[in-house]
Amino acid sequence: MTTLGGVIYFHYSYMFLLILGLLMLFSSMFVWFRDITREATFQGLHSLKVQKGLKLGMIMFILSEVCFFFSFFWAFFHSSLSPSIELGCSWPPMGIEAVNPFAVPLLNTAILLGSGATVTWAHHSIVSDNRKEAINSLGITIFLGAFFTLVQAIEYINCPFALSDSSFGSTFFVATGFHGLHVLIGTIFLLVSWFRLTNFHFTFNHHFGFEASAWYWHFVDVVWLFLFVCIYWWGS
């Protein structure tokens, strides 16, 4: 429903099916996540065997995300390493002013690297059974994630080129935009972990819900480093 609604919206600007599909998707996700939380926290169903399966599932999901972003980098290098005559045989293409990598992108790099440090601090605090430090450090991570999203939105508003500006604009906005979406999802993931932490759902030896969000956040950090080096710095 969401996919069909998205296609219809892109072609005919008709949003009803898209909104209906998103509501169905988010309600299904909410109920599914609620049930997993209940199974882990209140019903004691997450045995070591079940936890091993969940960890393997999370690892495979992150590997699928690696393949997802690999396709964007492939598209970027396909166009940038051998620019066609339509691009003016140059990269960035003729007439396009690239984003300065040592301005806003460098700030966002510092923000994400800082958030990687604070989420590691939170993990160490949980393992050390220091609940107060874990709550504080995880809260800082969530703030940094939200701040990153705000700064990237400002960057997009002031960007000197658009999505329609040749393959340069397409690869830039698709790669950085999907990364921004992953930051938003990761921030929500961490926020849920923070609420669970404040409600005593995690112990020093039983906290895979948080571990999964931390793995995902580190993945987001690494992807951003590749984006910064390849697309922002080398690509400019």
Order of alpha helices (4+ residues) and beta strands (2+ residues): alpha-alpha-alpha-alpha-alpha-alpha-alpha
